[in-house]
């Protein structure tokens, strides 16, 4: 049996300050193609000796301001991460997305509701370099057969 890698440092690439360019689909899973764009920053801090990290997102755009907090926690037994997000406007944490990194790509999944319907959520982290990273969220309302991307963020490192 192949030994699983210890992934507790998978998010080390992200520690620091980032310029964030974000676009969000206004009405997901409705057939809408209207996107809004935001610009701002994300600050990522290592906590608990690297077994967790804290992300502070602050972006502004034509649709207003988004401020969010993400707590990423590593589970050493499962060798997986939970991504726990709260939009400051609601002040409530979403259900955690659970997953891991394989071959330089992170995939995380959870279940949520949208407009009273149960949906699946997929969060992908890809194109990781020392100076940039891409984050993409997609929803599925058919059990994961099809996915609609509704959130794309590209972060570029800011030298502090």
Number of C-alpha atoms within 10 A of each C-alpha: 3 4 5 8 9 14 18 19 14 19 20 15 14 23 17 16 19 23 20 24 20 22 18 19 17 15 12 20 19 7 8 10 11 10 14 14 18 20 19 18 22 26 19 22 17 18 13 9 9 16 19 21 22 20 20 15 20 18 19 16 15 9 12 10 14 16 16 19 20 20 19 22 22 25 16 12 7 12 15 19 26 21 23 17 20 16 15 13 10 8 11 10 15 15 15 20 20 20 21 21 19 11 6 12 13 18 18 20 21 18 16 16 11 12 8 7 8 14 18 18 22 21 22 18 18 18 11 16 13 9 13 18 19 18 17 19 20 19 25 19 17 11 13 12 7 10 17 16 17 18 20 19 20 18 23 19 20 15 8 6
